[in-house]
Amino acid sequence: MTMAKKQRKNCKKVKMLRTIKPNAAGIDTGAAEIYIAVPYERDPEPVRHFDTFTADLHEAAKWLKSCGTDSIAMESTGVYWIPVFQILESYGFEVVLVNARHVKNVPGRKTDVQDCQWSQYLHSVGLLRGSYRPPQEICAIRSLLRHRDGLARTSASHIQHMQKALTRMNLQIHNVISDITGVTGLAILDAILSGERDPKKLAALKNKRIKAGKAAIEKSLEGDYLPEHVFTLKQSLPIYRHYQQMMAECDQEIENHLNNIDSRTDVDKNPPPPPASLYRGGKGNEPCFDLRTHMYRILGADLTQIEGISAVTAHVFFSEAGNDVSKFSNAGNFASWLSLCPGNKISGGKVLSSRALPGSNRLSQALRMSAMSLWRSQSYPGNYYRRKRARDGAPSAITDTAHKLAHIIYHLVKTGKQFDESIFNAQEEARQKRVFRGLESKAKRMGFQLVSCRQ
C-alpha cells in the first residue's frame, strides 16, 4: 500500500457544525448601504446590497420574506443599525443585534460581502448571542436621557468659556464663590454685562448664603475689563441659559414618558421610605421633577436606600436595563452584561489576566462613579470598598464595589423588597471570625498567644 493510500485511509471525515437556524440571514450595515446574505439555495443571488433610504429598506425586508428567512443577525454599528432594526422588526423578523467584537472575521477577509456571509453562517450554527435591548417605551426614555446628558455637557463647556473670560480679565470671582451659575454669580455676571464695573456695587449683589465676605468679593472683582473678553462673556452666558432651558424642556418630556410606564408599587398605599441621607437634592444638573418617587413607583424598590445610589443613578439603571430583570438569568449574568465580571485569559494552564472586559455601558459607568463616592461611607458598601482598596488598590476596588452594587440592585428589583443593610451583618461577623482565626493561627506559629484586651 502506497503512502498516499495510507493517508487517505487514515483521514477522518471532518464534522461540520450542525445548522440550528436554517432560515438565518446576516446583514452588514453601513451609512449609505447595507449588504444582506441569505442561504445559497434560497436565491440565485444570495448576497445583495441595498441603499439605506426607507423605501430601499422596505424592499430589502420584502426580499428577505420571499427568501423564507425568519431570523436575522446584524452588528450594532454606531447608530446605523437602528432604522434597519426597526423596519425589519415591523415585518415580524427576529432581529438579533450582535456585538461587533463577537463577529470578527479571519484576518485578510474583511469586505462587506464576506462580513454579511460570515454573520449569516455564525447565526445559522447558533454561535451568536443577541445583545439585550429593552422595550421600545424604555428605549424612548433612554434616548431622551442620553440627549439630556449631551445638553448638560454642552452647557458645562459654556461655563468653562465664562470662567476663562473672567480669568483673562483677572476677575477671581469664580475662585471666591463655589458656583458662578448660582444666584449670586449670575447676578454679578448680568451686572457686568450691563456695564457695571464698581466692585462695591457688584459685591452688594451677594446672597446671604454665600460664605465669603463682601471684602473678599470686592477684591476678586478688581480686574481689567477688556472688551474682547466681555464680548466672550456676553455670548457664553445666553447660550448657557438657553441650554438650561432646553434641559428643563427635556425634563418635562422625560416625565411625560415616565407617567406612561406601569407602576409596580402604589405610591399612595406604600409611600417611599425616608431618604437614606440628609441630601437636599436640586443641585447641579439634576432633573427638576420628583425623580426618586417615579423610580420607586416603577421599579418597586427604593434604590436610593443603598448608600452611593442616587435617584439619577436609579434612572440610568431603568433607562438602560428596564424594570424587568428576568431577561438575565441571575445577578452574575447581569453583572457580566455590565462588563463588571472578571475576564478569563488562560494559556498553558496559567491565568494570564482576569481583569474585566472593556465596555461602554452607561450603567456600568454610573455604578463605578457610585463606588468611588463610598470612600468615607460607614455603610456596608463603604466598608467593602475600603477593604478591597487596601488590599487590591483603587481601580480593582472600584470595579469590585460596582459589581457588588449591581448584585444588590438586581435582587431588589427582582424581588421588589426594600434594601435592608442588617442582612449583611451576618456576613460581616463571619468575616471578622475568619480574620481572628487567621491572626490566632499566625500567633501560634510564631510562639505567641492572642489575649483579649476587653474587660
C-alpha positions in Angstrom: 0.0 0.0 0.0 1.4 3.3 -1.0 1.9 6.2 1.3 -0.9 8.3 -0.4 -3.4 5.4 0.1 -2.5 5.1 3.8 -3.1 8.8 4.3 -6.5 8.6 2.5 -7.4 5.5 4.6 -6.5 7.2 7.9 -8.1 10.5 7.0 -11.2 11.1 9.1 -14.2 13.0 7.7 -14.3 16.5 9.2 -17.5 17.1 11.0 -19.1 20.5 10.2 -21.1 22.4 12.7 -24.7 21.4 12.7 -27.1 24.0 11.3 -29.5 25.1 14.0 -31.2 28.0 12.2 -31.6 27.1 8.5 -33.6 30.3 7.8 -31.0 32.7 9.2 -29.7 35.7 7.3 -26.8 38.1 8.0 -26.6 41.9 7.5 -23.6 44.2 7.3 -24.8 47.8 7.9 -23.2 51.0 6.8 -24.0 54.7 6.5 -25.0 54.6 2.8 -25.8 50.9 2.0 -26.3 47.5 3.6 -25.3 44.0 2.5 -27.6 41.1 3.1 -26.7 37.4 2.9 -29.2 34.5 2.8 -28.6 30.7 2.4 -27.3 29.8 -1.0 -30.2 27.7 -2.0 -32.8 30.4 -1.3 -31.9 32.8 -4.2 -29.8 32.8 -7.3 -28.2 35.9 -5.9 -27.7 35.1 -2.2 -25.9 38.3 -1.4 -27.5 41.6 -2.3 -26.9 45.2 -1.3 -29.5 47.9 -0.8 -29.3 51.6 -0.1 -30.3 52.9 3.3 -33.3 55.0 2.1 -36.5 54.0 3.8 -38.0 52.7 0.5 -34.9 50.5 -0.1 -35.1 49.1 3.4 -38.7 48.1 2.9 -37.6 46.4 -0.4 -34.9 44.5 1.5 -37.4 43.3 4.0 -39.7 42.1 1.3 -36.8 40.2 -0.4 -36.0 38.6 2.9 -39.6 37.5 3.3 -39.5 36.0 -0.2 -36.4 34.0 0.7 -38.1 32.4 3.7 -35.8 33.9 6.3 -37.2 34.4 9.8 -34.1 35.3 11.9 -31.5 38.0 11.0 -28.2 38.8 12.6 -26.7 42.3 12.4 -23.8 44.1 14.0 -24.5 47.1 16.3 -22.6 49.5 14.1 -22.9 53.1 15.5 -26.5 54.2 15.1 -26.8 52.9 11.5 -28.5 49.7 12.7 -31.4 51.5 14.4 -33.7 52.2 11.3 -32.8 48.8 9.8 -33.6 47.1 13.0 -37.0 48.8 13.5 -38.2 48.2 9.9 -37.2 44.5 9.9 -38.8 44.1 13.3 -42.1 45.6 12.0 -42.1 42.9 9.3 -42.1 40.2 12.0 -38.5 39.1 11.8 -36.4 38.0 14.8 -33.6 40.5 14.6 -30.5 39.6 16.7 -28.3 42.6 17.5 -24.7 41.3 17.9 -21.7 42.9 19.5 -19.2 43.5 16.7 -16.4 42.1 18.9 -18.1 38.7 18.7 -18.3 38.6 14.9 -14.7 39.2 13.9 -13.8 37.5 10.6 -10.5 35.9 9.7 -7.7 38.5 9.1 -7.4 39.4 5.4 -11.1 38.7 4.6 -12.6 42.0 5.6 -15.1 43.0 3.0 -18.8 43.9 3.2 -19.8 40.8 1.3 -17.8 38.5 3.4 -18.9 40.2 6.6 -22.6 39.6 5.9 -21.9 36.0 4.8 -19.8 35.4 8.0 -22.6 36.7 10.2 -25.1 34.6 8.4 -23.0 31.4 8.9 -22.3 32.1 12.5 -26.0 32.8 13.2 -27.1 29.7 11.3 -25.0 27.4 13.5 -26.0 29.2 16.7 -22.8 30.8 17.7 -24.2 34.4 18.1 -25.8 35.8 21.2 -28.1 38.8 20.8 -27.5 41.9 22.8 -30.1 42.9 25.3 -32.5 45.7 24.2 -35.2 46.9 26.4 -38.8 47.5 25.2 -39.5 50.5 22.9 -41.1 52.7 25.6 -37.9 52.4 27.7 -35.7 52.9 24.7 -37.5 56.2 24.1 -36.7 57.3 27.7 -33.1 56.2 27.2 -32.7 58.3 24.1 -34.1 61.3 25.9 -31.8 60.8 28.9 -28.8 60.5 26.6 -29.8 63.6 24.8 -30.1 65.4 28.1 -26.6 64.3 29.1 -25.3 65.8 25.9 -27.1 69.1 26.7 -25.6 69.1 30.2 -22.1 68.5 28.8 -22.5 71.4 26.3 -23.8 73.6 29.0 -20.8 72.8 31.1 -18.5 73.8 28.2 -20.0 77.3 28.1 -19.5 77.6 31.9 -15.8 77.0 31.1 -15.9 79.7 28.5 -17.2 82.2 31.1 -14.6 81.1 33.6 -11.8 81.5 31.1 -13.1 85.0 30.1 -13.1 86.0 33.8 -9.6 84.7 34.3 -8.3 86.6 31.4 -9.7 89.8 32.9 -8.2 88.7 36.3 -11.7 88.6 37.9 -11.3 85.9 40.5 -15.0 85.7 41.5 -15.2 82.0 40.4 -12.5 81.2 42.9 -14.3 83.0 45.8 -17.8 81.7 45.3 -18.3 78.0 44.6 -20.6 78.3 41.6 -20.8 81.2 39.2 -24.1 79.9 37.8 -25.7 80.3 41.2 -27.9 83.2 42.3 -25.0 85.5 43.3 -22.8 84.5 40.3 -25.5 85.1 37.7 -26.5 88.4 39.3 -22.9 89.7 39.2 -22.4 88.5 35.5 -25.6 90.2 34.5 -24.5 93.4 36.2 -21.1 93.3 34.4 -22.7 92.8 31.0 -25.0 95.8 31.9 -21.9 98.0 32.2 -21.3 98.0 36.0 -17.6 98.0 36.9 -17.7 99.2 40.6 -16.5 96.3 42.8 -18.6 97.6 45.8 -21.8 97.7 43.8 -21.1 94.3 42.3 -20.3 92.8 45.8 -23.6 94.2 47.1 -25.4 91.6 45.0 -24.1 88.9 47.3 -26.7 86.4 48.5 -26.8 85.9 52.3 -25.9 82.2 51.9 -22.5 83.0 50.4 -19.8 82.3 53.0 -17.3 84.7 51.5 -17.4 88.2 52.9 -18.0 91.3 50.9 -14.4 92.4 51.2 -13.2 89.2 49.5 -15.8 89.5 46.8 -14.9 93.2 46.1 -11.2 92.2 45.9 -12.0 89.4 43.4 -13.9 91.8 41.1 -11.0 94.2 40.6 -9.6 93.5 37.2 -9.0 94.6 33.6 -12.4 94.6 31.8 -11.1 94.1 28.3 -13.8 94.5 25.6 -13.0 91.3 23.8 -13.3 89.2 26.9 -16.5 91.0 27.9 -17.8 90.1 24.5 -17.0 86.4 25.0 -18.8 86.6 28.3 -21.8 88.3 26.6 -22.1 85.4 24.1 -21.5 82.5 26.5 -24.0 83.5 29.2 -27.1 83.5 27.0 -26.0 80.2 25.4 -25.7 78.6 28.9 -29.1 79.8 29.8 -30.5 78.5 26.5 -29.2 75.0 27.2 -30.6 75.2 30.8 -34.0 75.9 29.3 -33.6 73.1 26.8 -32.8 70.7 29.7 -35.9 71.8 31.5 -38.0 71.1 28.4 -36.3 67.7 28.2 -37.1 67.0 31.8 -40.8 67.7 31.1 -40.7 65.3 28.1 -39.0 62.6 30.2 -41.6 63.0 33.0 -44.4 62.6 30.5 -42.9 59.3 29.3 -42.4 58.1 32.9 -46.0 58.8 33.7 -47.0 56.3 30.9 -44.9 53.5 32.5 -46.9 50.9 34.5 -46.4 51.0 38.3 -45.0 48.1 40.3 -45.8 49.9 43.6 -48.8 52.0 44.6 -47.2 55.1 46.0 -50.4 56.2 47.7 -50.7 53.0 49.7 -47.0 52.3 50.1 -45.1 55.7 50.1 -41.4 55.6 49.7 -39.3 55.3 52.8 -37.5 58.3 54.2 -34.3 59.3 52.3 -31.2 57.4 53.4 -29.3 60.6 53.8 -30.0 64.3 54.5 -29.0 65.3 51.0 -31.4 68.0 49.9 -31.1 67.5 46.1 -31.8 70.1 43.5 -28.1 70.7 42.8 -26.2 70.9 39.5 -27.9 69.3 36.5 -30.4 67.2 38.4 -33.9 66.9 37.0 -36.5 69.5 38.0 -39.1 66.9 39.0 -39.5 64.2 41.7 -37.4 61.6 40.0 -37.0 59.5 43.2 -40.7 58.9 43.6 -41.0 57.9 39.9 -38.2 55.4 40.2 -39.7 53.9 43.4 -43.1 53.6 41.7 -41.7 52.0 38.5 -39.0 49.7 39.9 -40.9 48.6 43.0 -37.9 49.3 45.3 -36.2 52.5 46.5 -32.7 52.1 45.2 -31.6 55.3 46.9 -31.7 53.5 50.2 -28.4 51.9 49.0 -25.5 54.2 50.0 -24.0 55.7 46.9 -27.0 55.2 44.7 -28.8 58.5 43.8 -32.1 58.9 42.0 -30.2 59.8 38.9 -28.3 56.5 39.1 -31.6 54.7 39.5 -32.9 56.5 36.5 -29.8 55.4 34.5 -30.5 51.8 35.6 -34.1 52.0 34.4 -33.3 53.6 31.1 -30.5 51.0 30.3 -31.9 47.8 31.8 -35.6 48.5 32.3 -37.7 47.4 35.2 -37.8 43.7 34.3 -34.5 41.9 35.1 -35.9 38.5 34.4 -34.2 38.7 31.0 -31.0 38.0 33.0 -30.8 34.5 34.4 -29.1 35.6 37.6 -27.2 38.5 39.2 -23.9 37.2 37.8 -25.3 37.3 34.3 -26.5 40.8 34.9 -23.0 41.9 36.2 -21.4 40.2 33.2 -23.6 42.2 30.8 -22.3 45.3 32.6 -18.7 44.2 32.0 -18.1 44.1 35.7 -17.1 40.4 36.0 -13.5 39.1 35.9 -12.3 38.0 32.4 -10.8 34.6 31.6 -7.5 34.7 29.8 -5.8 31.4 30.4 -3.0 29.8 28.4 -0.8 26.8 29.2 -2.8 26.3 32.4 -1.8 29.7 33.7 -4.1 32.6 34.3 -2.6 35.5 32.2 -5.2 38.1 33.2 -8.5 38.3 35.0 -9.3 42.0 34.5 -12.8 42.9 33.5 -13.5 43.1 29.8 -13.7 46.7 28.4 -17.2 48.0 28.0 -19.0 51.3 27.4 -22.3 50.6 29.2 -23.6 53.8 30.8 -25.0 51.9 33.8 -21.6 50.4 34.4 -20.0 53.8 34.4 -22.7 55.1 36.8 -22.1 52.3 39.2 -18.3 52.9 39.1 -19.0 56.6 40.0 -21.2 55.4 42.8 -18.5 53.1 44.1 -16.0 56.0 44.1 -18.3 58.0 46.3 -18.2 55.4 49.1 -14.7 56.2 50.3 -16.0 57.9 53.5 -19.2 56.0 53.9 -19.7 54.0 57.1 -22.2 51.6 55.4 -21.6 48.0 54.3 -20.8 49.0 50.7 -18.4 51.7 52.1 -16.6 49.1 54.3 -16.4 46.7 51.4 -14.8 49.4 49.1 -12.2 50.4 51.7 -11.3 46.8 52.4 -10.9 46.0 48.7 -8.9 49.2 48.1 -6.5 48.5 51.0 -5.8 45.0 49.5 -6.0 45.4 45.7 -5.8 49.1 45.0 -8.3 51.7 43.9 -9.0 50.6 40.3 -9.8 47.0 41.3 -11.8 48.1 44.3 -14.0 50.4 42.2 -14.8 47.5 39.8 -15.4 45.1 42.7 -17.7 47.5 44.5 -19.6 48.3 41.3 -20.1 44.6 40.9 -21.4 44.3 44.4 -23.8 47.2 43.8 -25.1 45.6 40.6 -25.8 42.4 42.6 -27.8 44.3 45.2 -29.8 46.3 42.7 -30.6 43.1 40.7 -32.0 41.4 43.8 -34.0 44.4 44.9 -35.6 45.0 41.5 -36.3 41.3 41.0 -37.9 40.7 44.4 -39.4 44.1 45.0 -38.1 44.2 48.5 -36.6 47.2 50.2 -32.9 47.5 51.0 -32.1 46.2 54.5 -28.4 46.6 55.5 -28.9 44.4 58.5 -28.8 41.3 56.3 -25.1 41.9 55.8 -24.3 41.8 59.5 -24.0 38.0 59.5 -21.6 38.2 56.6 -19.5 40.8 58.4 -19.5 38.8 61.6 -18.4 35.7 59.7 -15.6 37.7 58.0 -14.4 39.0 61.4 -14.3 35.5 62.8 -12.2 34.4 59.8 -9.8 37.3 60.4 -9.5 36.3 64.1 -8.8 32.7 63.3 -6.1 33.7 60.8 -4.4 36.0 63.4 -4.7 33.3 66.0 -3.0 30.8 63.7 -0.2 33.2 62.8 0.4 34.0 66.5 0.5 30.3 67.4 3.1 29.6 64.7 5.3 32.4 66.0 5.0 31.2 69.6 2.6 33.9 70.8 -0.9 33.8 72.1 -3.7 36.3 71.5 -5.2 37.8 74.6 -8.4 39.9 74.6 -7.9 43.4 75.9 -11.6 43.8 76.6 -12.5 44.0 80.3 
